[in-house]
Amino acid sequence: MNGRAHLLGGFGATALLLAACAQAPETVAPAPVNEAQYHGWNCPELRGELGRLDRTLADLYAEQRQSRNDDAIGYVFALAPLATMSRGDLRHQIALRKGEHEAARHAAARRCHAARF
């Protein structure tokens, strides 16, 4: 194998390894959440829920970024995504909270005309 083919093979292996890493939190799609769960909530309650979800998502994003870093380090030393393998990947929780945030924001936009969400 010539040097160029070997180099390209190394990139393929790297891409394969990175695919198993914890997903970037910004790229996680929101899970479908029915807006009906916020039926009967008033504007202050919806604002409070949106604030709570913002804080929760910020914490989950930080944890997910740490898992991505830990996975990268795991590949260097153990050739495995250690954080993902030890349940450090939080993409399902992030997707659910993003879906809840989207549903709460839509509910607030419909009911709280003077406020911007």
Secondary structure as a PSIPRED ss2 file (coil, helix, strand):
# PSIPRED VFORMAT (PSIPRED V4.0)

   1 M C   1.000  0.000  0.000
   2 N C   1.000  0.000  0.000
   3 G H   0.000  1.000  0.000
   4 R H   0.000  1.000  0.000
   5 A H   0.000  1.000  0.000
   6 H H   0.000  1.000  0.000
   7 L H   0.000  1.000  0.000
   8 L H   0.000  1.000  0.000
   9 G H   0.000  1.000  0.000
  10 G H   0.000  1.000  0.000
  11 F H   0.000  1.000  0.000
  12 G H   0.000  1.000  0.000
  13 A H   0.000  1.000  0.000
  14 T H   0.000  1.000  0.000
  15 A H   0.000  1.000  0.000
  16 L H   0.000  1.000  0.000
  17 L H   0.000  1.000  0.000
  18 L H   0.000  1.000  0.000
  19 A H   0.000  1.000  0.000
  20 A C   1.000  0.000  0.000
  21 C C   1.000  0.000  0.000
  22 A C   1.000  0.000  0.000
  23 Q C   1.000  0.000  0.000
  24 A C   1.000  0.000  0.000
  25 P H   0.000  1.000  0.000
  26 E H   0.000  1.000  0.000
  27 T H   0.000  1.000  0.000
  28 V C   1.000  0.000  0.000
  29 A C   1.000  0.000  0.000
  30 P C   1.000  0.000  0.000
  31 A C   1.000  0.000  0.000
  32 P C   1.000  0.000  0.000
  33 V C   1.000  0.000  0.000
  34 N C   1.000  0.000  0.000
  35 E H   0.000  1.000  0.000
  36 A H   0.000  1.000  0.000
  37 Q H   0.000  1.000  0.000
  38 Y H   0.000  1.000  0.000
  39 H C   1.000  0.000  0.000
  40 G C   1.000  0.000  0.000
  41 W C   1.000  0.000  0.000
  42 N C   1.000  0.000  0.000
  43 C H   0.000  1.000  0.000
  44 P H   0.000  1.000  0.000
  45 E H   0.000  1.000  0.000
  46 L H   0.000  1.000  0.000
  47 R H   0.000  1.000  0.000
  48 G H   0.000  1.000  0.000
  49 E H   0.000  1.000  0.000
  50 L H   0.000  1.000  0.000
  51 G H   0.000  1.000  0.000
  52 R H   0.000  1.000  0.000
  53 L H   0.000  1.000  0.000
  54 D H   0.000  1.000  0.000
  55 R H   0.000  1.000  0.000
  56 T H   0.000  1.000  0.000
  57 L H   0.000  1.000  0.000
  58 A H   0.000  1.000  0.000
  59 D H   0.000  1.000  0.000
  60 L H   0.000  1.000  0.000
  61 Y H   0.000  1.000  0.000
  62 A H   0.000  1.000  0.000
  63 E H   0.000  1.000  0.000
  64 Q H   0.000  1.000  0.000
  65 R H   0.000  1.000  0.000
  66 Q H   0.000  1.000  0.000
  67 S H   0.000  1.000  0.000
  68 R H   0.000  1.000  0.000
  69 N H   0.000  1.000  0.000
  70 D H   0.000  1.000  0.000
  71 D H   0.000  1.000  0.000
  72 A H   0.000  1.000  0.000
  73 I H   0.000  1.000  0.000
  74 G H   0.000  1.000  0.000
  75 Y H   0.000  1.000  0.000
  76 V H   0.000  1.000  0.000
  77 F H   0.000  1.000  0.000
  78 A H   0.000  1.000  0.000
  79 L C   1.000  0.000  0.000
  80 A C   1.000  0.000  0.000
  81 P C   1.000  0.000  0.000
  82 L H   0.000  1.000  0.000
  83 A H   0.000  1.000  0.000
  84 T H   0.000  1.000  0.000
  85 M H   0.000  1.000  0.000
  86 S C   1.000  0.000  0.000
  87 R C   1.000  0.000  0.000
  88 G C   1.000  0.000  0.000
  89 D C   1.000  0.000  0.000
  90 L C   1.000  0.000  0.000
  91 R H   0.000  1.000  0.000
  92 H H   0.000  1.000  0.000
  93 Q H   0.000  1.000  0.000
  94 I H   0.000  1.000  0.000
  95 A H   0.000  1.000  0.000
  96 L H   0.000  1.000  0.000
  97 R H   0.000  1.000  0.000
  98 K H   0.000  1.000  0.000
  99 G H   0.000  1.000  0.000
 100 E H   0.000  1.000  0.000
 101 H H   0.000  1.000  0.000
 102 E H   0.000  1.000  0.000
 103 A H   0.000  1.000  0.000
 104 A H   0.000  1.000  0.000
 105 R H   0.000  1.000  0.000
 106 H H   0.000  1.000  0.000
 107 A H   0.000  1.000  0.000
 108 A H   0.000  1.000  0.000
 109 A H   0.000  1.000  0.000
 110 R H   0.000  1.000  0.000
 111 R H   0.000  1.000  0.000
 112 C C   1.000  0.000  0.000
 113 H C   1.000  0.000  0.000
 114 A C   1.000  0.000  0.000
 115 A C   1.000  0.000  0.000
 116 R C   1.000  0.000  0.000
 117 F C   1.000  0.000  0.000
